[in-house]
Amino acid sequence: MALLIAAEILELADGESKALHIAGWELGEMDITPRDGRPPRRIRVLRVKVPPGEKPAGPAYWDITGQTLIEQLLPFLRQANYQRLAFTITKYGVAPKARFGLKVE
């Protein structure tokens, strides 16, 4: 897996949702420093590229770090028609016990 740099972590509050379209994606790794003082570590990351204009600032991608969310998204992203789908991600709870709901249309 590639080492991804220039992180744009998709962070949601408990109960918050984010709707997006995915124009491309890459599964890789990223070095992170946890906010709770634990030492840096390398994690698996799903970088999803969004169409121009869908993200108001910064690079046109989001980095998804929630491992259960990555596993929910990958079956859809491995389909040939994934670019025509609309994804809505909702976060339930707070890290490290947060879980994600995924609606795909």
C-alpha positions as CSV (number, residue, x, y, z in Angstrom):
1,M,0.0,0.0,0.0
2,A,1.1,3.5,-0.8
3,L,2.0,5.9,2.0
4,L,-0.4,8.9,1.7
5,I,0.6,12.4,2.6
6,A,-1.2,15.7,2.9
7,A,-4.0,14.4,5.0
8,E,-7.6,15.7,4.7
9,I,-9.2,13.6,7.4
10,L,-13.0,13.3,7.1
11,E,-14.1,14.2,10.7
12,L,-17.7,14.2,11.7
13,A,-19.4,14.9,15.0
14,D,-21.7,12.4,16.7
15,G,-24.9,12.3,14.6
16,E,-23.4,14.4,11.8
17,S,-23.8,13.3,8.1
18,K,-21.8,14.0,5.0
19,A,-23.1,13.4,1.5
20,L,-20.6,12.9,-1.3
21,H,-19.9,11.5,-4.7
22,I,-16.7,9.6,-5.3
23,A,-14.8,10.3,-8.5
24,G,-11.8,8.1,-7.6
25,W,-10.3,6.3,-4.7
26,E,-7.0,4.9,-3.3
27,L,-6.4,2.6,-0.4
28,G,-3.1,3.4,1.4
29,E,-1.5,4.0,4.7
30,M,-0.9,7.2,6.7
31,D,1.2,8.1,9.8
32,I,-1.0,9.7,12.5
33,T,-0.4,11.2,15.9
34,P,-3.4,10.4,18.2
35,R,-4.8,13.4,20.1
36,D,-4.7,11.5,23.4
37,G,-0.9,11.5,23.7
38,R,-0.3,8.0,22.4
39,P,2.7,7.6,20.1
40,P,2.4,8.1,16.4
41,R,1.3,5.0,14.4
42,R,0.6,3.9,10.9
43,I,-3.0,3.2,9.9
44,R,-4.9,2.1,6.8
45,V,-6.7,5.0,5.0
46,L,-9.2,5.2,2.2
47,R,-8.7,8.4,0.2
48,V,-11.8,9.3,-1.8
49,K,-11.6,11.9,-4.5
50,V,-14.6,14.1,-5.0
51,P,-15.7,16.0,-8.0
52,P,-14.6,19.6,-8.4
53,G,-16.8,22.0,-6.4
54,E,-18.1,19.4,-4.0
55,K,-15.4,20.3,-1.4
56,P,-15.2,24.0,-0.8
57,A,-11.6,24.2,0.3
58,G,-8.4,22.3,0.2
59,P,-7.6,19.3,-2.1
60,A,-10.5,17.6,-3.7
61,Y,-10.4,14.4,-1.6
62,W,-11.2,13.2,1.9
63,D,-9.2,10.6,3.9
64,I,-11.4,8.1,5.7
65,T,-9.7,6.5,8.7
66,G,-12.6,4.6,10.3
67,Q,-11.8,1.0,9.6
68,T,-15.5,-0.2,9.8
69,L,-16.5,2.6,7.4
70,I,-13.7,1.6,5.0
71,E,-15.0,-2.0,5.0
72,Q,-18.5,-0.8,4.3
73,L,-17.4,1.4,1.4
74,L,-15.0,-1.0,-0.4
75,P,-17.6,-3.4,-1.9
76,F,-19.3,-0.4,-3.6
77,L,-16.1,1.2,-4.7
78,R,-15.0,-2.1,-6.3
79,Q,-18.0,-2.0,-8.6
80,A,-17.6,-0.5,-12.1
81,N,-20.5,2.0,-11.6
82,Y,-19.4,3.5,-8.2
83,Q,-18.9,7.0,-9.7
84,R,-22.7,7.1,-10.4
85,L,-23.6,6.4,-6.8
86,A,-24.3,9.0,-4.0
87,F,-22.9,8.1,-0.6
88,T,-24.2,9.5,2.7
89,I,-22.0,8.8,5.8
90,T,-23.4,9.3,9.3
91,K,-21.3,9.0,12.5
92,Y,-22.7,7.5,15.6
93,G,-20.8,8.0,18.9
94,V,-17.3,9.2,19.5
95,A,-13.9,7.7,18.9
96,P,-12.7,5.1,19.6
97,K,-16.1,3.4,19.8
98,A,-17.7,5.4,17.0
99,R,-19.6,3.6,14.2
100,F,-20.7,4.7,10.9
101,G,-24.0,4.4,8.9
102,L,-23.7,4.3,5.2
103,K,-26.6,5.1,2.8
104,V,-25.9,4.4,-1.0
105,E,-28.2,5.6,-3.7
